[in-house]
Amino acid sequence: MSNKKKLPRAPHTASIPPRGGASPTPRGMKQDDAFEEFHEALKLDPDELEHARLFPYKVRDALKAGGVSIDHSFLQGSLARGTMVSPFKDIDMIATLDVEEHGDLRDHAEGTDLAMDLAEKALGKHLAEDYPELTFPDRTRHALQISLGENLPSFDLVLGFEVSDDKVGDVEIANRDDGTWDTSNPRELKRAISNRNKTCAGKFIHVVRMVKAGVKTRFHTDFPGLVVESIAFYALSSVEDHASACARALEQGGQLLGGPILEPTGRDDLAPRIDHIAPNLTANAKLWFTDAGKKAQRALDLAAEEDHDAAIDLWCGIFGEPFPCPESKEAVASVAHDLSFGTLAARPTRSWRSH
Amino acid sequence: MAITLADVLNDPVQAGDRLKSSVSAVGSISIERRTDTFVVFRVTLYPDGVLARESFPVEEALVWVFADGRILAVPGSGGGRTWRHRNGIGGDLCLWYADDPEGLRWEWSLGLEEYVRIVHRHLVYEEIYRRAKAWPVEEAPHGTPLGRWAIRTEEMRRAARGRA
């Protein structure tokens, strides 16, 4: 016996008998087509995307009008890298302050909050005309949160200083908790993802979005997206098709989680931040990715045998919507009943235990 | 033809191959251990249909087959989960009530593949219990009474009589 030996597989009705014993009619969608639909469904709204891309320029103009001199402003985070999944919220951006005008903030004990005070005042005055519902809900460790109102994306504005004049390297960003300006490399990270995406003929970011969407829907809504990107980065040096790439990324997650997870530039280990979100999140994530990886591989095998319905069922269990899942005509309860009393059920038994 | 005890003991590799081709939920099977007195199969079971869509987990079961005919199944994956019908902590799955009629118990004449289907069903039911806090079909009450536990539902009574 070897797992590599190709054996004819028993028909599905052997273990999950449909009512009446009839074979289900194939649904007609192939695995690759399902992934194409999934990819399309994950695309961000183009109007929202355009608004988000232009917003850093509005921020720069508003800050400037309010007397805050800006060196550069740009998107960072998953939107900048092309790996964002909806909803459109908490979009990350950075505005670097002119060091000649505002460099003294770096030496001030409360410089990080003072910088945010300046920004909030300037934006509050000079963005309000375009965004009457503008508010600043909170300040996190690094960012000033900007809410533009209902049905508009929200932003997290990080203030910082350029480390060098070329504006392609690191930035020093405000850390309110410690009162420091910490080195950050969002541009390097964006370049790493962009280069990998080119190597993968533009499909790397598709796969990242798919896996992120599945993690968010099926596992934990707050699981760090950058961890998912990092797992995919180490799993995928090429992408032939979405399905097999997703399978590799999921399997890699099951292997990597529990140990260090370096982000794609290799400078930071993301693993410690996972369990800050919820207790035992790393261990549970490892279980989820391992399970998903096994199902994904099984789905690939089924699709190779032309059983696309069964493959898609497994992918639905991994991703959830907006993966094109068929409408369930049967409830779990009726399937469970059929496992004991259906036409092809195994012998019914009454489970028990002695204590 | 059903996979017999002799089939397992004489040629567990072939028995495993036959099991994989007989039970559609079995995705892979390997021999975990083998001695003169027992064989342990590691069986990987996959959800399909609505169970797959509802994200039921991949299950692994270690099926111990002893030369004297005893057989038991122990979960081989998903540590840390709670179990409704399992003998002790880390024990085997309690697949049937030992004092139930023949129609509600497994025996070797039904074959190893039927046993594995029962194991698969039990693992599905355990997951349903974790989610819904209800066992999908009649269970025998826990513990050992004086005499047998009465069968309460008509479906189980029919099955006990051999007419499911």
Chai-1 contact restraints between the chains, C-beta under 6 A:
chainA,res_idxA,chainB,res_idxB,connection_type,confidence,min_distance_angstrom,max_distance_angstrom,comment,restraint_id
A,M1,B,V13,contact,1.0,0.0,6.0,A-B,restraint_1
A,M1,B,G16,contact,1.0,0.0,6.0,A-B,restraint_2
A,M1,B,D17,contact,1.0,0.0,6.0,A-B,restraint_3
A,N3,B,S28,contact,1.0,0.0,6.0,A-B,restraint_4
A,L7,B,K20,contact,1.0,0.0,6.0,A-B,restraint_5
A,L7,B,S21,contact,1.0,0.0,6.0,A-B,restraint_6
A,P8,B,S21,contact,1.0,0.0,6.0,A-B,restraint_7
A,A10,B,S21,contact,1.0,0.0,6.0,A-B,restraint_8
A,A10,B,S22,contact,1.0,0.0,6.0,A-B,restraint_9
A,A10,B,S24,contact,1.0,0.0,6.0,A-B,restraint_10
A,H12,B,S24,contact,1.0,0.0,6.0,A-B,restraint_11
A,H12,B,D48,contact,1.0,0.0,6.0,A-B,restraint_12
A,A14,B,S24,contact,1.0,0.0,6.0,A-B,restraint_13
A,S15,B,S24,contact,1.0,0.0,6.0,A-B,restraint_14
A,S15,B,A25,contact,1.0,0.0,6.0,A-B,restraint_15
A,I16,B,D48,contact,1.0,0.0,6.0,A-B,restraint_16
A,I16,B,G49,contact,1.0,0.0,6.0,A-B,restraint_17
A,R218,B,S55,contact,1.0,0.0,6.0,A-B,restraint_18
A,D291,B,P57,contact,1.0,0.0,6.0,A-B,restraint_19
A,D291,B,V58,contact,1.0,0.0,6.0,A-B,restraint_20
A,K294,B,V58,contact,1.0,0.0,6.0,A-B,restraint_21
A,R298,B,G27,contact,1.0,0.0,6.0,A-B,restraint_22
A,R298,B,Y46,contact,1.0,0.0,6.0,A-B,restraint_23
A,A310,B,D48,contact,1.0,0.0,6.0,A-B,restraint_24
A,D313,B,A52,contact,1.0,0.0,6.0,A-B,restraint_25
A,D313,B,R53,contact,1.0,0.0,6.0,A-B,restraint_26
A,L314,B,A52,contact,1.0,0.0,6.0,A-B,restraint_27
A,C316,B,R53,contact,1.0,0.0,6.0,A-B,restraint_28
A,G317,B,A52,contact,1.0,0.0,6.0,A-B,restraint_29
A,G317,B,R53,contact,1.0,0.0,6.0,A-B,restraint_30
A,G317,B,S55,contact,1.0,0.0,6.0,A-B,restraint_31
A,C325,B,R53,contact,1.0,0.0,6.0,A-B,restraint_32
A,S328,B,V50,contact,1.0,0.0,6.0,A-B,restraint_33
A,E330,B,V50,contact,1.0,0.0,6.0,A-B,restraint_34
A,V332,B,V50,contact,1.0,0.0,6.0,A-B,restraint_35
A,V332,B,E54,contact,1.0,0.0,6.0,A-B,restraint_36
A,V335,B,V50,contact,1.0,0.0,6.0,A-B,restraint_37
A,A336,B,I128,contact,1.0,0.0,6.0,A-B,restraint_38
A,A336,B,P136,contact,1.0,0.0,6.0,A-B,restraint_39
A,L339,B,R121,contact,1.0,0.0,6.0,A-B,restraint_40
A,S340,B,V137,contact,1.0,0.0,6.0,A-B,restraint_41
A,F341,B,E155,contact,1.0,0.0,6.0,A-B,restraint_42
A,F341,B,A164,contact,1.0,0.0,6.0,A-B,restraint_43
A,A346,B,E114,contact,1.0,0.0,6.0,A-B,restraint_44
A,A346,B,R117,contact,1.0,0.0,6.0,A-B,restraint_45
A,A346,B,I118,contact,1.0,0.0,6.0,A-B,restraint_46
A,A346,B,R121,contact,1.0,0.0,6.0,A-B,restraint_47
A,R347,B,W106,contact,1.0,0.0,6.0,A-B,restraint_48
A,P348,B,A159,contact,1.0,0.0,6.0,A-B,restraint_49
A,P348,B,A164,contact,1.0,0.0,6.0,A-B,restraint_50
A,T349,B,L95,contact,1.0,0.0,6.0,A-B,restraint_51
A,T349,B,W96,contact,1.0,0.0,6.0,A-B,restraint_52
A,T349,B,L104,contact,1.0,0.0,6.0,A-B,restraint_53
A,R350,B,Y97,contact,1.0,0.0,6.0,A-B,restraint_54
A,R350,B,D100,contact,1.0,0.0,6.0,A-B,restraint_55
A,R350,B,L104,contact,1.0,0.0,6.0,A-B,restraint_56
A,R350,B,E138,contact,1.0,0.0,6.0,A-B,restraint_57
A,R350,B,E139,contact,1.0,0.0,6.0,A-B,restraint_58
A,R350,B,A140,contact,1.0,0.0,6.0,A-B,restraint_59
A,S351,B,H85,contact,1.0,0.0,6.0,A-B,restraint_60
A,S351,B,C94,contact,1.0,0.0,6.0,A-B,restraint_61
A,S351,B,E139,contact,1.0,0.0,6.0,A-B,restraint_62
A,W352,B,C94,contact,1.0,0.0,6.0,A-B,restraint_63
A,W352,B,Y97,contact,1.0,0.0,6.0,A-B,restraint_64
A,W352,B,A140,contact,1.0,0.0,6.0,A-B,restraint_65
A,R353,B,H85,contact,1.0,0.0,6.0,A-B,restraint_66
A,R353,B,N87,contact,1.0,0.0,6.0,A-B,restraint_67
A,R353,B,C94,contact,1.0,0.0,6.0,A-B,restraint_68
A,R353,B,H142,contact,1.0,0.0,6.0,A-B,restraint_69
